[in-house]
């Protein structure tokens, strides 16, 4: 039996309820850990905490709209036409891209810090992220005039909408690779003459694990969604609403992992969570001269 748009939307809501529940727990846990860091007088990266909080509010608003649609539609209409768009659902769709944009901003910010606050490194990823959001915003605007109740995007809008989701995917891929490469390059393991100065670079591997694992979760979700959307498959409705919560879960996992591994990381950084930096090659050279 083929998956219908209505059934896909219902399954999507159930999946989002589960992922939002997990996100809610993780977010509260991250806030508790941040509170403990403040009590211990440890520096906290305020922009990341503020952006993560804003992201949680956006994801919560999205789930609230979907929950309201679930309750009202099943009560008044039933399963048939459950997937039909409404003005609130168009707003919820736009919130998916808002969450994606904030998540990309956090990723780009971390990349900027790790690359020594080099603006040139983040120009292309930033343009991709903003352009992607602009495409999706325009799709929402055009949809209101073409067919505001369509359960999936009209064929005429698919190319523009695909670009709107593919550009943030490019941002994620580029920035994650840049961060991972920078951390590897500045680690002792990439410099043969410095390998004996430190333990086998546990810090570098730990930070790379944070970046790769969170980025991988984010990236796989985006790839699946873009592929299903381009193919106009009903399952896009399932991945789309899961994706919005994963956009929030990914940076929250980073905060939790960094906080848990704080003693390891702060020994090698200028300010731990305040900088998200890794040891510079100059620091390694200084240690080498001391020896």
Secondary structure in CASP SS format (residue, H / E / C, confidence):
PFRMAT SS
TARGET T0000
AUTHOR 0000-0000-0000
METHOD secondary structure of the structure
MODEL  1
X C 1.00
X C 1.00
X C 1.00
X C 1.00
X H 1.00
X H 1.00
X H 1.00
X H 1.00
X H 1.00
X H 1.00
X H 1.00
X H 1.00
X H 1.00
X H 1.00
X H 1.00
X H 1.00
X H 1.00
X H 1.00
X H 1.00
X H 1.00
X H 1.00
X H 1.00
X H 1.00
X H 1.00
X H 1.00
X H 1.00
X H 1.00
X H 1.00
X H 1.00
X H 1.00
X H 1.00
X H 1.00
X H 1.00
X H 1.00
X H 1.00
X H 1.00
X H 1.00
X H 1.00
X H 1.00
X C 1.00
X C 1.00
X C 1.00
X C 1.00
X C 1.00
X C 1.00
X H 1.00
X H 1.00
X H 1.00
X H 1.00
X H 1.00
X H 1.00
X H 1.00
X H 1.00
X H 1.00
X H 1.00
X H 1.00
X H 1.00
X H 1.00
X H 1.00
X H 1.00
X H 1.00
X H 1.00
X H 1.00
X H 1.00
X H 1.00
X H 1.00
X H 1.00
X H 1.00
X H 1.00
X H 1.00
X H 1.00
X H 1.00
X H 1.00
X H 1.00
X H 1.00
X H 1.00
X C 1.00
X C 1.00
X C 1.00
X C 1.00
X C 1.00
X C 1.00
X C 1.00
X C 1.00
X C 1.00
X C 1.00
X H 1.00
X H 1.00
X H 1.00
X H 1.00
X H 1.00
X H 1.00
X H 1.00
X H 1.00
X H 1.00
X H 1.00
X H 1.00
X H 1.00
X H 1.00
X H 1.00
X H 1.00
X H 1.00
X H 1.00
X H 1.00
X H 1.00
X H 1.00
X H 1.00
X H 1.00
X H 1.00
X H 1.00
X H 1.00
X H 1.00
X H 1.00
X H 1.00
X C 1.00
X C 1.00
X C 1.00
X C 1.00
X H 1.00
X H 1.00
X H 1.00
X H 1.00
X H 1.00
X H 1.00
X H 1.00
X H 1.00
X H 1.00
X H 1.00
X H 1.00
X H 1.00
X H 1.00
X H 1.00
X H 1.00
X H 1.00
X H 1.00
X H 1.00
X H 1.00
X H 1.00
X H 1.00
X H 1.00
X H 1.00
X H 1.00
X H 1.00
X H 1.00
X H 1.00
X H 1.00
X C 1.00
X C 1.00
X C 1.00
X C 1.00
X C 1.00
X C 1.00
X C 1.00
X C 1.00
X H 1.00
X H 1.00
X H 1.00
X H 1.00
X H 1.00
X H 1.00
X H 1.00
X H 1.00
X H 1.00
X H 1.00
X H 1.00
X H 1.00
X H 1.00
X H 1.00
X H 1.00
X H 1.00
X H 1.00
X H 1.00
X H 1.00
X H 1.00
X H 1.00
X H 1.00
X H 1.00
X H 1.00
X H 1.00
X H 1.00
X H 1.00
X H 1.00
X H 1.00
X H 1.00
X H 1.00
X H 1.00
X C 1.00
X H 1.00
X H 1.00
X H 1.00
X C 1.00
X H 1.00
X H 1.00
X H 1.00
X H 1.00
X H 1.00
X H 1.00
X C 1.00
X C 1.00
X C 1.00
X C 1.00
X H 1.00
X H 1.00
X H 1.00
X H 1.00
X H 1.00
X H 1.00
X H 1.00
X H 1.00
X H 1.00
X H 1.00
X H 1.00
X H 1.00
X H 1.00
X H 1.00
X H 1.00
X H 1.00
X H 1.00
X H 1.00
X H 1.00
X H 1.00
X H 1.00
X H 1.00
X H 1.00
X H 1.00
X H 1.00
X H 1.00
X H 1.00
X H 1.00
X H 1.00
X C 1.00
X C 1.00
X C 1.00
X C 1.00
X C 1.00
X H 1.00
X H 1.00
X H 1.00
X H 1.00
X H 1.00
X H 1.00
X H 1.00
X H 1.00
X H 1.00
X H 1.00
X H 1.00
X H 1.00
X H 1.00
X H 1.00
X H 1.00
X H 1.00
X H 1.00
X H 1.00
X H 1.00
X H 1.00
X H 1.00
X H 1.00
X H 1.00
X H 1.00
X H 1.00
X C 1.00
X H 1.00
X H 1.00
X H 1.00
X H 1.00
X H 1.00
X C 1.00
X C 1.00
X C 1.00
X C 1.00
X C 1.00
X H 1.00
X H 1.00
X H 1.00
X C 1.00
X C 1.00
X C 1.00
X C 1.00
X C 1.00
X C 1.00
X H 1.00
X H 1.00
X H 1.00
X H 1.00
X H 1.00
X H 1.00
X H 1.00
X H 1.00
X H 1.00
X H 1.00
X C 1.00
END
